[in-house]
Amino acid sequence: MSAPATERDAVGVFSPGRARILARTLRRDRWWLAPLLTVAGLAAFVIYATIRSFVRTAYYSAEYHYLSPFYSPCLSESCVPGASHFGTPFPELPMWIPLAFLSLPFLLGFRLTCYYYRKAYYRSVWLSPPACAVAEPHSRYTGETRLPLIIQNSHRYFFYAAVIISVINTYDAVIAFHGADGGFGFGLGNLILVGNVLLLWTYTISCHSCRHVTGGRLKHFSKHPVRYRIWTQVSKLNTRHMQFAWITLGTLVLTDFYIMLVASDTISDLRFVG
């Protein structure tokens, strides 16, 4: 008789149900390319967003009221004049605290607990598993039942916060229709801000939590025709949630980068009116 399997031998690469082969996988294609690109894309955004959130320079164009989404809302006396669209209820902040300290943690939590991003970094960073038919290297699996992964269950509450922040971003985009003479005006920066906000809304409402909120607890759709229609539309967007997750990372960087160039007088905003 064979010796009883240890805990390590019971799961993962060493589980009895897996064929006893020396290779990690028999796949001959470049299965590692998708995880590699995912890591590179996420790392590039995290590095850029972290640097820009702490540098405190060129994040607001006073002439056109362009405010970077990485600094919204700006609520402390450390903010440059005009950037505080909701006042300055907080005193000056030390350099190690980002000026958007009220929104960034919730946005980070919303992205980290997002169902798509979980899939992305589980497979690409933790290699659990890295690809189909490629065994993961971990010897134990506890799912999202223990710290820190149990925090993933709070995704719905981060969704509520993301909705509020999206409203704030929308307000920032609206008041940016401000001409150099104080009247109405718009330029390329306005188009970028509005486009970014629309895509952020699309990413937010295509969230799985939004789908559940609109119709997840209903037992009879026929008795709730309005909620059923909303749920149907959200479900259609939900099928593209992964694409919106990546697109909005790009639009956030594009929006901040353009505002940085305008605010630093590196380039002039292309004006259409005013």
Order of alpha helices (4+ residues) and beta strands (2+ residues): alpha-beta-beta-alpha-alpha-alpha-beta-alpha-alpha-alpha-alpha-beta
